[in-house]
Amino acid sequence: MVLPSLTTKYHHAPYPSIDPNRPELSASGKVVVVTGGGTGIGAATALAFVTAGARVVALLGRRPQPLQESKSQIQSAYPSAEILTFPLDVTDEAAVGDCFASLTHRYRGIDVCINAAAYLSDQGTIAAGPVSEFWKAFEVNVKGGFIVAQQFLRNGSRDGSVLIGINSLIAHLPASIVEQCPASYASSKIALAKLYEYVASENPGVRCYSLHPGVVETEMAAKSDAMAPPQKDNPFLPRDEGKWRPIQMVSVRDQTTFLHVDERRY
């Protein structure tokens, strides 16, 4: 099966017009927060903002070791970069609140927040799967997404600030054609897209996006592959190039909650 594309072009690797080294794409002076910043999409996003000249990038995640590894890798390429790490769970309201308040106090505001933290449940049908495992996806993906958005709005966001929720193609595909993803993940991701639509509607001074970053080789992708029926081709192969790549960003304020890789820039 060939996955559907909602854009005329689907890029699998970066192209020059979205290179973070371009002067017109500068993030100079920006304070950036990335949840899920220790691995995968979050780590690649953090590197892109540093490349674009961000003033400081804060990496948030549950596991201290991946956060430190991500920080070390970025600073090996950019020794003068100011990278902060905050080991925390996005479902912990107090911890996220303390983190955002600390950053706002120290830097007088947060310019960009990328919510890349997510959880993919173990495979299981709705009839047979345990409620605890199903609901964990909603705890991390929706409750966590809510807490991150709320604390961003309460602690130092300002007119022109940006909130991006990393979403998934899975949320927008018919359930009948997705065999390596449990219902909890797709359902929670479509809920997150709707949640961030409300964030945009309620906060006209904040630019809010829900973004599908492509199909990249990550720990979560490997877990998904293990759920695929062995006798069938995996439609999510080959992977896209695993670094910051071209992104079309359409505001959820315009009722467009699916974002996809394309040449257009907004």
C-alpha positions as CSV (number, residue, x, y, z in Angstrom):
1,M,0.0,0.0,0.0
2,V,1.2,3.5,-0.8
3,L,0.4,6.0,1.9
4,P,-1.7,9.0,0.8
5,S,-0.2,12.4,0.5
6,L,-2.3,15.6,1.1
7,T,0.3,17.7,-0.7
8,T,1.4,17.7,-4.3
9,K,5.0,16.9,-3.4
10,Y,6.3,14.8,-0.6
11,H,10.0,15.3,0.2
12,H,12.0,12.7,2.0
13,A,15.0,14.9,2.7
14,P,15.8,18.6,3.3
15,Y,16.0,21.1,0.4
16,P,17.7,24.5,0.3
17,S,14.8,26.8,0.9
18,I,14.2,25.4,4.4
19,D,17.9,25.2,5.5
20,P,18.1,26.6,9.1
21,N,21.3,28.4,8.1
22,R,19.3,30.7,5.8
23,P,19.3,34.3,7.2
24,E,15.6,34.8,6.7
25,L,14.9,31.7,8.8
26,S,17.0,32.9,11.7
27,A,15.9,32.1,15.3
28,S,18.4,34.5,16.7
29,G,17.5,35.6,20.2
30,K,14.7,33.1,20.6
31,V,14.0,31.0,23.7
32,V,12.9,27.6,22.6
33,V,11.4,24.7,24.6
34,V,11.3,21.2,23.2
35,T,9.5,18.3,25.0
36,G,10.6,14.9,24.0
37,G,13.9,16.6,23.4
38,G,16.1,13.6,24.2
39,T,15.5,11.5,21.1
40,G,13.9,11.4,17.6
41,I,12.0,14.3,16.2
42,G,12.4,16.4,19.4
43,A,16.2,16.1,19.3
44,A,16.4,16.9,15.6
45,T,14.2,19.9,16.1
46,A,16.4,21.2,18.9
47,L,19.4,20.9,16.7
48,A,17.7,22.8,13.9
49,F,16.8,25.7,16.2
50,V,20.4,25.9,17.5
51,T,21.6,25.8,13.9
52,A,19.3,28.7,13.2
53,G,20.8,30.7,16.1
54,A,18.4,30.3,18.9
55,R,19.5,32.0,22.1
56,V,18.7,29.1,24.3
57,V,17.1,25.7,23.8
58,A,15.5,23.8,26.7
59,L,15.2,20.0,26.4
60,L,12.4,18.3,28.4
61,G,11.9,14.6,28.7
62,R,11.4,11.7,31.2
63,R,14.9,10.1,30.8
64,P,17.9,12.1,32.0
65,Q,20.5,10.1,29.9
66,P,18.9,10.8,26.4
67,L,18.6,14.4,27.3
68,Q,22.2,14.6,28.2
69,E,23.2,12.8,25.1
70,S,21.2,15.1,23.0
71,K,22.7,18.1,24.7
72,S,26.2,16.8,24.2
73,Q,25.6,16.1,20.5
74,I,24.3,19.6,19.9
75,Q,27.1,21.2,21.8
76,S,29.8,19.1,20.0
77,A,28.6,20.9,16.8
78,Y,27.8,24.2,18.5
79,P,30.1,24.6,21.5
80,S,28.7,28.0,22.5
81,A,25.1,26.9,22.4
82,E,23.1,27.3,25.6
83,I,21.3,24.0,26.1
84,L,19.3,23.3,29.2
85,T,17.9,19.9,30.3
86,F,14.8,19.3,32.5
87,P,14.1,15.6,33.3
88,L,10.3,15.6,33.8
89,D,7.1,13.9,32.7
90,V,4.8,16.1,30.7
91,T,1.8,14.7,32.6
92,D,3.3,16.2,35.8
93,E,1.5,19.5,36.0
94,A,3.6,20.9,38.8
95,A,7.0,19.9,37.2
96,V,6.0,21.4,33.9
97,G,4.7,24.5,35.5
98,D,7.9,25.0,37.6
99,C,10.0,24.5,34.4
100,F,8.2,27.0,32.4
101,A,8.0,29.5,35.2
102,S,11.8,29.2,35.8
103,L,12.5,29.8,32.1
104,T,10.2,32.8,31.9
105,H,11.8,34.3,35.0
106,R,15.3,33.7,33.7
107,Y,14.8,34.8,30.1
108,R,11.7,37.0,30.4
109,G,9.6,34.9,28.1
110,I,9.4,31.8,25.9
111,D,9.2,32.3,22.1
112,V,8.7,28.8,20.8
113,C,7.4,25.6,22.3
114,I,7.6,22.3,20.4
115,N,5.6,19.5,22.1
116,A,7.2,16.3,20.7
117,A,6.6,14.1,23.7
118,A,4.4,11.1,22.9
119,Y,3.5,7.6,23.8
120,L,2.7,4.6,21.5
121,S,0.7,2.0,23.4
122,D,1.4,-1.7,23.1
123,Q,-0.6,-3.4,20.4
124,G,-4.0,-4.6,21.5
125,T,-7.6,-4.5,20.2
126,I,-10.3,-2.4,21.9
127,A,-12.0,-5.6,23.0
128,A,-8.9,-7.3,24.5
129,G,-6.5,-4.5,25.4
130,P,-6.1,-3.4,29.0
131,V,-7.7,0.0,29.8
132,S,-4.5,1.1,31.6
133,E,-2.4,0.7,28.5
134,F,-5.0,2.3,26.2
135,W,-5.4,5.3,28.5
136,K,-1.7,5.9,28.9
137,A,-1.6,7.2,25.4
138,F,-4.3,9.7,26.3
139,E,-2.4,10.6,29.5
140,V,0.8,11.5,27.6
141,N,-0.5,12.6,24.3
142,V,-3.6,14.6,25.3
143,K,-3.2,15.4,29.0
144,G,0.5,16.1,28.5
145,G,-0.3,18.1,25.4
146,F,-2.8,20.1,27.4
147,I,-0.5,20.7,30.3
148,V,2.3,21.9,28.0
149,A,0.0,24.2,26.2
150,Q,-1.5,25.6,29.4
151,Q,1.8,26.3,31.0
152,F,3.2,27.8,27.9
153,L,0.2,30.2,27.8
154,R,0.5,31.0,31.5
155,N,4.2,31.4,31.7
156,G,5.7,34.0,29.4
157,S,4.1,33.4,26.1
158,R,3.6,36.6,24.2
159,D,2.2,37.9,21.0
160,G,4.0,36.2,18.1
161,S,5.0,33.2,20.2
162,V,4.7,29.8,18.6
163,L,3.3,26.5,19.9
164,I,3.7,23.4,17.7
165,G,2.2,20.0,18.6
166,I,3.9,17.1,16.8
167,N,1.1,15.0,15.4
168,S,1.0,11.9,13.1
169,L,-0.2,10.8,9.7
170,I,-1.8,7.9,11.5
171,A,-4.4,10.1,13.1
172,H,-5.8,11.0,9.6
173,L,-5.8,7.6,8.0
174,P,-8.7,5.1,8.0
175,A,-8.4,2.6,10.7
176,S,-8.9,-0.2,8.2
177,I,-5.6,0.4,6.5
178,V,-3.4,0.9,9.6
179,E,-2.3,-2.4,11.1
180,Q,0.8,-1.4,13.1
181,C,-0.7,1.2,15.3
182,P,-3.2,0.7,18.2
183,A,-6.4,2.7,18.4
184,S,-5.2,4.6,21.4
185,Y,-2.4,6.3,19.6
186,A,-4.4,7.4,16.5
187,S,-7.4,8.5,18.7
188,S,-5.2,10.5,21.1
189,K,-3.4,12.2,18.2
190,I,-6.5,13.3,16.5
191,A,-7.7,14.6,19.9
192,L,-4.4,16.5,20.3
193,A,-5.0,18.2,16.9
194,K,-8.4,19.3,17.9
195,L,-7.1,20.5,21.3
196,Y,-4.5,22.7,19.6
197,E,-7.2,24.1,17.2
198,Y,-8.9,25.4,20.4
199,V,-5.6,26.8,21.6
200,A,-5.3,28.8,18.4
201,S,-8.9,30.0,18.5
202,E,-8.7,31.2,22.1
203,N,-5.3,32.9,21.8
204,P,-5.2,34.9,18.6
205,G,-1.8,36.4,19.6
206,V,-0.2,33.0,19.6
207,R,0.6,31.1,16.5
208,C,-0.4,27.5,17.1
209,Y,0.2,24.5,14.7
210,S,-0.4,20.8,14.6
211,L,2.3,19.2,12.6
212,H,3.0,15.8,10.9
213,P,6.8,15.7,10.5
214,G,7.0,12.7,8.2
215,V,8.0,9.0,8.8
216,V,11.3,9.1,10.5
217,E,13.4,6.3,12.1
218,T,12.8,6.7,15.8
219,E,12.3,4.4,18.8
220,M,8.5,4.8,18.4
221,A,8.7,3.9,14.7
222,A,10.6,0.7,15.6
223,K,7.9,-0.2,18.1
224,S,5.3,0.4,15.4
225,D,7.2,-1.8,12.9
226,A,7.1,-4.7,15.4
227,M,3.3,-4.6,15.4
228,A,3.0,-4.9,11.6
229,P,1.7,-8.2,10.2
230,P,4.9,-10.1,9.1
231,Q,3.4,-11.3,5.8
232,K,2.6,-7.8,4.5
233,D,4.7,-4.9,3.2
234,N,5.2,-2.1,5.6
235,P,3.7,1.0,4.0
236,F,5.8,3.3,6.3
237,L,9.1,2.2,4.6
238,P,11.5,3.5,3.5
239,R,12.0,6.1,6.2
240,D,12.3,9.8,5.6
241,E,15.7,11.4,6.3
242,G,16.0,11.7,10.1
243,K,16.9,15.3,10.6
244,W,15.1,18.6,10.3
245,R,13.2,18.5,7.1
246,P,10.9,20.6,4.9
247,I,7.6,21.4,6.6
248,Q,4.4,23.0,5.5
249,M,2.8,24.7,8.5
250,V,-0.9,25.6,8.1
251,S,-2.5,27.2,11.1
252,V,-5.1,25.2,12.9
253,R,-6.9,28.6,13.2
254,D,-7.8,28.0,9.5
255,Q,-9.4,24.7,10.4
256,T,-6.5,22.8,8.9
257,T,-5.1,20.4,11.4
258,F,-3.0,18.1,9.1
259,L,0.4,19.4,8.3
260,H,2.6,17.7,5.8
261,V,6.0,17.8,4.2
262,D,6.0,20.2,1.2
263,E,7.8,23.1,-0.4
264,R,5.4,25.8,0.8
265,R,6.3,28.0,3.8
266,Y,4.0,30.1,5.9
